[in-house]
Amino acid sequence: MLKTNRSVAKRFKFTGRGKIKRTRAYKGHLLGHKSKTRKRNLRHAALVDSRDMKQVRRLLPYG
């Protein structure tokens, strides 16, 4: 029986075509010196890189 890694399941979502979405890093704290443009661009989701896909899929077997 395969188990889903719950910490990974909270951080990633699948798109309709099976790719994996992720949130961007560097938006958690120390935001005072970052520009408005930079913080605004960090809001948008990104896709997991193809080099990391195999590892993430192993942790999310039912995606």
VOBA-1610 file (N, C-alpha, C; in pm, whole numbers, padded with zeros to 5 digits, always signed):
BEGIN
Met+00084-00119+00000Met+00000+00000+00000Met+00088+00125+00000Leu+00065+00213-00096Leu+00140+00337-00103Leu+00074+00442-00016Lys+00155+00521+00048Lys+00103+00629+00132Lys+00147+00763+00075Thr+00054+00858+00079Thr+00084+00994+00037Thr+00158+01065+00149Asn+00264+01137+00115Asn+00334+01219+00213Asn+00250+01343+00237Arg+00195+01356+00357Arg+00098+01462+00383Arg+00159+01601+00380Ser+00284+01615+00422Ser+00345+01747+00418Ser+00363+01795+00274Val+00391+01701+00184Val+00406+01736+00042Val+00269+01765-00019Ala+00167+01691+00022Ala+00033+01710-00032Ala-00021+01850-00002Lys+00024+01910+00108Lys-00022+02045+00143Lys+00052+02152+00064Arg+00165+02118+00006Arg+00246+02217-00064Arg+00231+02216-00215Phe+00183+02108-00271Phe+00174+02094-00416Phe+00033+02059-00459Lys-00006+02104-00580Lys-00135+02069-00639Lys-00109+02025-00783Phe-00196+01939-00834Phe-00184+01894-00971Phe-00267+01981-01063Thr-00216+02007-01183Thr-00293+02078-01284Thr-00378+01975-01359Gly-00463+02023-01446Gly-00549+01934-01521Gly-00474+01840-01613Arg-00356+01880-01657Arg-00276+01797-01748Arg-00171+01714-01676Gly-00176+01714-01543Gly-00087+01627-01468Gly+00045+01689-01425Lys+00065+01816-01456Lys+00185+01882-01406Lys+00162+01919-01259Ile+00267+01960-01191Ile+00256+01989-01048Ile+00287+02135-01024Lys+00192+02204-00957Lys+00209+02344-00921Lys+00272+02356-00784Arg+00346+02463-00764Arg+00407+02490-00634Arg+00399+02640-00607Thr+00410+02676-00480Thr+00420+02817-00445Thr+00567+02858-00451Arg+00591+02986-00463Arg+00727+03035-00476Arg+00788+03060-00338Ala+00919+03049-00332Ala+00992+03072-00208Ala+01015+03222-00187Tyr+01067+03258-00071Tyr+01109+03394-00036Tyr+00992+03489-00014Lys+00877+03440+00025Lys+00762+03528+00051Lys+00719+03518+00198Gly+00795+03446+00279Gly+00753+03418+00416Gly+00781+03528+00515His+00897+03590+00508His+00933+03692+00606His+01041+03781+00545Leu+01086+03880+00622Leu+01185+03979+00574Leu+01137+04046+00445Leu+01014+04094+00447Leu+00955+04150+00326Leu+00976+04300+00312Gly+01029+04364+00416Gly+01041+04509+00414Gly+01132+04562+00306His+01241+04494+00278His+01336+04546+00180His+01310+04496+00039Lys+01213+04406+00022Lys+01183+04357-00112Lys+01086+04453-00180Ser+01103+04471-00309Ser+01021+04568-00382Ser+00878+04515-00398Lys+00787+04608-00421Lys+00646+04570-00443Lys+00634+04477-00563Thr+00709+04508-00667Thr+00703+04426-00788Thr+00748+04284-00759Arg+00857+04271-00685Arg+00910+04139-00653Arg+00811+04059-00569Lys+00751+04123-00469Lys+00653+04054-00384Lys+00528+04017-00462Arg+00488+04103-00552Arg+00370+04075-00635Arg+00395+03955-00726Asn+00514+03947-00783Asn+00547+03835-00870Asn+00559+03704-00794Leu+00591+03710-00666Leu+00603+03588-00585Leu+00466+03527-00553Arg+00359+03603-00574Arg+00225+03549-00549Arg+00187+03439-00647His+00237+03449-00769His+00195+03357-00874His+00257+03219-00855Ala+00179+03118-00881Ala+00229+02981-00870Ala+00326+02950-00982Ala+00410+02851-00959Ala+00505+02806-01059Ala+00492+02655-01073Leu+00550+02600-01176Leu+00548+02456-01197Leu+00676+02394-01142Val+00663+02272-01093Val+00780+02199-01046Val+00868+02167-01167Asp+00998+02185-01152Asp+01091+02160-01260Asp+01094+02012-01296Ser+01120+01984-01421Ser+01120+01846-01467Ser+01224+01761-01394Arg+01332+01823-01348Arg+01437+01749-01277Arg+01390+01703-01139Asp+01289+01772-01082Asp+01239+01736-00949Asp+01110+01654-00955Met+01054+01639-01074Met+00924+01577-01090Met+00920+01434-01037Lys+01022+01355-01066Lys+01023+01215-01025Lys+01014+01202-00873Gln+01088+01285-00803Gln+01089+01278-00657Gln+00954+01320-00598Val+00894+01425-00653Val+00765+01473-00600Val+00656+01372-00632Arg+00658+01313-00750Arg+00556+01213-00785Arg+00564+01089-00695Arg+00684+01054-00651Arg+00699+00942-00562Arg+00631+00970-00427Leu+00632+01096-00386Leu+00570+01134-00258Leu+00420+01155-00272Leu+00372+01174-00397Leu+00229+01193-00424Leu+00183+01087-00523Pro+00169+00963-00480Pro+00143+00854-00575Pro+00004+00858-00637Tyr-00091+00929-00580Tyr-00229+00925-00632Tyr-00268+01054-00699Gly-00173+01131-00750Gly-00202+01259-00814Gly-00258+01243-00952
//
